[in-house]
Amino acid sequence: ALLPAMRSRGSGHLVFVGSIAGRLGAPQEACYAASKAAVHAYADSLRIELDPVGIGVTTVVPGVVATDFFDRRGRPYERRFPRPVPPERLADALVRAVLRDRAEVVVPRWLRVPMLVRAAAPQGYAAGAARWA
């Protein structure tokens, strides 16, 4: 619904909210991780498709965010690490990413490390994830 006006104007910016679970997978969250992986793939494809017509696409990749998400699903978040980040921190990072026309923003930034490890060494990442999940 938004794209026709953006295309006619030759500008605009779409923002998608993914998840670290969609990039790395998450134990006990297979369906959630799969749906977020689809969001990432959709945004990645649109980014390539829309760049030539002047429309930006940014995906935010949050880790755990301090919302009532976990309580509403029936299982509270009980891990000590990683700590949930405030939603305001996520919003600030997203606004900066859009203003800078970034394809992706990861919050907190250190979560880029496991993403890079998984990309570079998928077997090693899988072994570590199984051990520490």
PyMOL commands that set and color helices and strands:
alter all, ss='L'
color gray80, all
select helices_A, chain A and resi 3-9+20-24+30-53+69-73+87-99+109-120+122-132
alter helices_A, ss='H'
color red, helices_A
select strands_A, chain A and resi 12-17+55-62+104-107
alter strands_A, ss='S'
color yellow, strands_A
deselect
rebuild
show_as cartoon
